[in-house]
Amino acid sequence: MKLNLKKEPWDSSSEKAKSLKIEDFGIPEEVQKISQMPRTAKNRGETVKILKQIAKKGNLVSKNGIIATLSGKSIDKIVSEQALHRSSDVMAHWLAAANIDILFYNVIEPWKFELDPRKNNDNLEERIYLYAPMEYNGQIIPVKFTVKQYKQKGIEKRIYSIETINVDIQKNTEGAGL
């Protein structure tokens, strides 16, 4: 049974990620395994090539049954300068982007968030924030996915952006405790 919880403020999704603990994603030993990324990318060109191959395979599906598309527009947004500046580290961002399908498979949705009133929300039902664990430089960090769900029937949920968050969830003792 899913509780109908009060939605979090729209601008708190990155800050909330800092409260995640490794146990929020599962058994620590299993999370250690799923946080390993098989692909690497060192720059925009390598990352775009990988993302286009992933997009050709079709929708991304999480183990919790969340389905989302990765469009050409999404790819452009993921590799944009703005996205790089939001992430905690450029190389972590390239790693996350190159493994977006694997990360998406392991996402959790620990919180619901209000819509950002400063943005155009006309055709938007909600912005969904999902989080996945990724090993980077000896730490397990959360990768935040922003997924847009549209009101119009026939338009799927679409991955809008990703962001790496600078916190080691395996050492976080003040986590959310979901």
Secondary structure, DSSP 8 states (H G I E B T S, - for coil): -------B-GGGHHHHHTT--GGGGS-HHHHHHHT-------SHHHHHHHHHHHHHT--EE-TT--EEB--HHHHHHHTSHHHHHHSS-HHHHHHHHHTHHHHHHT-B----B---TTS--TTEEEEEEEEEEEEETTEEEEEEEEEEEESSTT---EEEEEEE----TTS-SS----
